[in-house]
Amino acid sequence: MHIYIKNMVCGRCVAAVKNILETSGLKVAEVSLGEAETESSIPPEKLKEVNNALHKLGFELINDRKSRIIEQIKTEIVNLVHHSGEAPATNLSTWLAEKLHYDYTYLSNLFSEVEGTTIEKYYIAQRIEKVKELLVYDELTLSEIAHTLGYSSTAYLSSQFKKVTGLTPSFYKSVKDNKRRNIDQL
């Protein structure tokens, strides 16, 4: 049985969900960001038990199609920004439409309607959080960060960073009490 799960953003989330499913006595075929596959169907009472366990850790089952699509959009963007290590070869709208097999206008309108923000703003928020992470780690120069995340220039990255955070990247890096947000809270 295929189930969709909201708020999965990292490998630890995958491990936690897999643990919940196995602890509930289900045979797990596969768990990935935003979804899980069990080897057999899940009875309604067991599904409710799993949902309660997921909810305690900040996850929840997704039942309707629109919510699944929105979660897929978020998952693809999180994967792209935080796990792939490269920017898409095409623009975001074309990339998402190809990945999810929906017209981008439909995806954009649905996302904006339900989330109250645009896909582009969500993508920018994810990129800025990744920039913050890389600045704190202090392993790459700003130029290398810009290249890694697909920014056209260091100046554009700096400009977008300041617009979103109110700080320049160099000032942010120098502040010891960095206020990063969890990616599932964006």
C-alpha positions in Angstrom: 0.0 0.0 0.0 1.3 3.4 -0.9 0.9 6.2 1.7 1.9 9.9 1.5 3.4 11.6 4.6 3.6 15.3 5.2 6.7 17.1 6.7 9.4 14.6 5.8 12.5 16.6 4.8 15.6 14.6 5.6 17.2 11.2 6.1 16.3 11.2 9.8 12.7 11.7 8.8 12.8 8.6 6.6 14.4 6.6 9.4 11.8 7.8 11.9 8.9 7.0 9.6 10.3 3.6 8.8 10.7 2.9 12.5 7.1 3.8 13.2 5.8 1.6 10.4 7.9 -1.4 11.5 7.0 -0.8 15.2 3.4 -0.9 14.2 4.0 -4.4 12.7 3.9 -3.4 9.1 6.3 -4.9 6.5 7.9 -1.9 4.8 8.9 -2.2 1.2 10.4 1.3 0.9 10.4 4.7 2.6 11.5 7.9 0.9 10.9 11.6 1.4 7.1 12.2 1.5 6.0 8.6 0.9 6.2 5.0 2.0 5.2 1.7 0.5 4.1 -1.3 2.6 4.0 -4.8 1.3 0.3 -5.2 2.1 -2.7 -3.0 2.6 -3.1 -1.4 6.0 -6.4 -1.9 7.9 -8.2 1.4 8.8 -7.6 0.9 12.6 -3.9 0.3 12.0 -3.7 3.3 9.7 -5.2 5.5 12.5 -2.6 4.1 14.9 0.2 4.9 12.5 -1.1 8.4 11.9 -1.2 9.0 15.7 2.4 7.8 16.0 3.5 10.0 13.0 1.7 13.0 14.4 3.6 12.8 17.7 6.8 13.3 15.7 5.4 16.1 13.6 4.4 14.1 10.5 0.9 13.3 9.2 -0.7 11.2 6.6 -2.0 12.9 3.5 -5.3 11.7 2.1 -6.4 14.1 -0.5 -4.9 14.6 -4.0 -4.2 18.3 -3.7 -2.3 17.9 -0.5 -0.3 15.1 -2.0 0.7 17.3 -5.0 1.7 20.2 -2.7 3.8 17.8 -0.6 5.4 16.4 -3.8 6.3 20.0 -4.9 7.9 20.7 -1.5 9.7 17.3 -1.5 11.1 17.9 -4.9 12.3 21.4 -4.0 13.9 20.2 -0.8 15.6 17.4 -2.6 16.8 19.8 -5.3 18.2 22.4 -2.9 19.4 20.3 0.1 20.3 16.9 -1.3 21.1 17.0 -5.0 24.1 19.3 -4.9 23.3 20.9 -8.2 20.9 23.4 -9.7 18.4 22.3 -12.4 19.5 22.6 -16.0 16.3 24.3 -16.9 14.2 26.9 -15.0 12.3 25.8 -12.0 8.9 25.9 -13.6 9.9 23.6 -16.5 11.8 21.3 -14.1 8.9 20.9 -11.7 6.4 20.4 -14.5 8.6 17.6 -15.9 9.2 16.0 -12.5 5.5 16.0 -11.4 3.9 15.5 -14.9 1.5 18.5 -14.4 1.2 21.8 -16.1 3.2 24.4 -14.1 0.3 26.9 -14.1 -1.8 24.3 -12.3 0.9 23.5 -9.8 1.6 27.2 -9.2 -2.1 28.1 -8.7 -2.7 25.1 -6.4 0.4 25.8 -4.3 -0.4 29.5 -3.9 -4.0 28.8 -3.1 -3.2 26.3 -0.3 0.1 27.6 1.0 -0.5 31.3 0.8 2.9 31.8 -0.9 4.3 31.1 -4.4 6.4 28.2 -5.4 9.2 30.7 -6.3 9.2 32.2 -2.8 9.3 28.7 -1.2 12.2 27.8 -3.5 14.0 31.0 -2.6 13.4 30.4 1.1 14.9 26.9 0.8 17.9 28.2 -1.1 18.6 30.9 1.5 18.4 28.4 4.3 21.0 26.3 2.4 23.2 29.4 2.0 22.9 30.0 5.8 23.9 26.4 6.4 26.9 26.6 4.1 27.9 30.0 5.6 27.9 28.5 9.1 29.9 25.5 8.1 32.5 27.9 6.6 33.9 25.3 4.1 33.0 27.2 0.9 33.5 30.8 -0.2 30.5 32.9 -1.1 31.4 32.5 -4.8 31.5 28.7 -4.4 28.2 28.7 -2.6 26.7 30.8 -5.4 28.0 28.4 -8.0 26.8 25.3 -6.1 23.2 26.7 -5.7 23.0 27.9 -9.3 23.1 31.6 -8.7 24.2 33.6 -11.7 26.6 35.6 -9.6 27.8 36.2 -6.1 26.2 39.7 -6.2 22.8 38.2 -7.0 23.1 35.7 -4.2 24.1 38.5 -1.8 21.3 40.7 -3.0 18.7 38.0 -2.6 20.1 37.0 0.8 19.9 40.5 2.1 16.4 40.9 0.8 15.2 37.8 2.6 17.2 38.0 5.8 17.9 41.7 6.1 21.6 40.9 6.6 24.6 40.6 4.2 26.1 37.1 4.0 29.3 38.3 5.5 27.5 39.9 8.5 25.4 36.8 8.9 28.5 34.6 8.9 30.1 36.8 11.6 27.1 36.7 13.9 27.7 33.9 16.5 24.0 33.4 17.4 22.8 32.3 13.9 19.0 31.9 13.8 18.5 29.1 11.2 15.1 27.6 10.7 14.3 24.0 10.2 13.5 23.4 6.5 10.1 21.9 7.4 9.1 25.3 8.9 9.6 27.3 5.7 
